[in-house]
Structure formats: structure tokens, C-alpha cells
Amino acid sequence: QVQLVESGGGSVPPGGSLRLSCAGSGKDFTVYTMGWFRQLPGKERELVATIDGGRNTDYSDAVKGRFTISRDNAINTVYLQLNCLKPEDTASYSCDARRRFINGRVDDYWGRGTQVTVSS
């Protein structure tokens, strides 16, 4: 089992930056594909970025070129660097750890989230 705790959220003006962290506990952290998602009240959760065990990354079009996902497997932590923030980036950001087994089983763990508010 994996437990995830996010931190680093806050309130910044448009154009500002934040660095979110997601600290994981549990075994075999490196085999999990890690993702950052965001959600506004009343809206569906939106995928922001993912990074797999080989550090291959993928981003949504909304954040490509502004956000950077990275991971430090030595300390079981995934980061999301948010630059050039816009008001529409305001949301609760959560991290996810996902592992797919050969037999089709999927283990999926979520953190509770950290709030990012972009406002002047």
C-alpha cells in the first residue's frame, strides 16, 4: 500500500510560481506511474501531468510548457513545478500513484490534495 501526502500549495498572483511536492510511503515506489491531477468544485478531475518509472513525462495541453513534473525515487517524492500561473490554474491539486499488473489488476492511490489559488 502507498500513502501520499501533498504540500506546497498556496496563493500567488498571476505569473507567479509554486512547487508542489507529493511524498510517498510504502514499498516499490519506483514501479508506480505518478500523476498530478486538479479539480475545481463541481467539476471533474483533470489530468495535469504524469511521470513513469523511467521518468517519461506527459502533460495536458493546458499546462504544457509551464508546468514540469519530476520525481526523486531516493526519497519517494514527486514534484510539480508550476510557472507562469494563470487564474484558471486555481484548483485543488492531488497526486496519484498507479501500478498495473500483468493480470490486469490496477493499484491506485491518492493523496488528499493541496490548494493552489492564482489571484491578483
C-alpha positions in Angstrom: 0.0 0.0 0.0 1.1 3.6 -0.8 0.3 6.7 1.2 0.7 10.1 -0.4 0.9 13.5 1.2 0.9 16.7 -0.9 2.3 20.0 0.1 3.4 23.3 -1.4 0.1 24.8 -2.3 -0.7 28.5 -1.7 -1.9 31.7 -3.1 0.1 33.6 -5.8 -0.6 36.4 -8.3 -0.9 35.7 -12.0 2.5 35.0 -13.4 3.8 33.5 -10.2 5.3 30.1 -9.4 4.8 27.3 -7.0 6.4 24.0 -6.4 4.2 21.1 -5.2 5.5 18.0 -3.5 4.0 14.6 -3.1 5.7 12.4 -0.5 5.0 8.7 -0.8 5.4 5.9 1.7 5.4 2.2 1.1 7.3 -0.3 -0.9 8.3 -0.3 -4.6 7.7 3.4 -5.2 9.7 3.3 -8.4 7.3 1.0 -10.2 4.4 3.4 -9.8 3.4 5.8 -12.5 2.9 9.1 -10.7 0.4 11.7 -11.7 -0.8 15.1 -10.7 -4.5 15.9 -11.2 -6.5 19.0 -10.4 -10.2 19.7 -9.6 -12.4 22.6 -9.1 -15.6 22.4 -7.0 -18.4 20.9 -9.1 -16.1 20.0 -11.9 -14.5 16.7 -13.0 -10.9 15.9 -12.0 -8.4 16.8 -14.7 -5.1 15.2 -15.5 -2.3 17.6 -15.4 0.9 15.6 -15.8 2.3 12.1 -15.4 5.8 10.5 -14.9 6.5 6.8 -15.1 9.3 4.8 -13.5 11.6 5.6 -16.5 10.9 9.3 -16.0 8.9 9.6 -19.2 6.6 12.5 -18.8 3.3 13.6 -20.3 1.3 16.9 -19.9 -2.1 18.2 -20.6 -2.2 20.9 -23.3 -3.4 23.4 -20.8 -0.1 23.2 -18.8 2.5 22.1 -21.4 5.4 24.5 -21.4 4.5 26.0 -18.0 4.5 23.0 -15.6 7.2 20.4 -15.0 6.8 17.1 -13.3 9.8 15.3 -11.8 10.5 12.6 -9.3 13.2 11.7 -6.8 12.9 7.9 -6.2 15.6 8.1 -3.4 13.1 9.9 -1.2 9.8 8.7 -2.7 8.8 12.2 -3.8 7.2 13.6 -6.9 7.2 17.3 -7.7 5.2 19.6 -9.9 6.8 22.9 -10.7 4.1 25.5 -11.7 5.3 28.5 -13.6 3.5 31.4 -15.3 0.4 30.6 -13.3 -2.9 31.8 -14.5 -6.2 32.3 -12.7 -7.6 29.3 -14.5 -5.0 27.1 -12.8 -6.8 27.7 -9.5 -7.8 24.2 -8.2 -7.1 21.5 -5.6 -4.1 19.5 -6.9 -3.8 15.9 -5.9 -1.2 13.3 -6.7 -1.8 9.7 -7.7 0.3 6.5 -7.7 -0.8 3.9 -10.2 0.6 0.4 -10.8 -0.8 -2.0 -13.4 -0.1 -5.7 -13.1 0.2 -8.3 -15.8 -3.0 -9.9 -14.7 -4.9 -6.7 -15.3 -5.1 -5.6 -11.7 -4.6 -1.9 -11.1 -3.5 -0.4 -7.7 -4.4 3.2 -7.5 -3.6 5.5 -4.5 -4.5 9.2 -4.0 -3.4 12.0 -1.7 -5.8 14.4 -0.2 -4.7 17.4 -2.2 -3.2 20.8 -1.8 -5.0 24.1 -2.8 -3.5 26.4 -5.4 -5.1 29.8 -5.8 -4.0 32.3 -8.5 -5.4 35.7 -8.0 -4.4 39.3 -8.0 
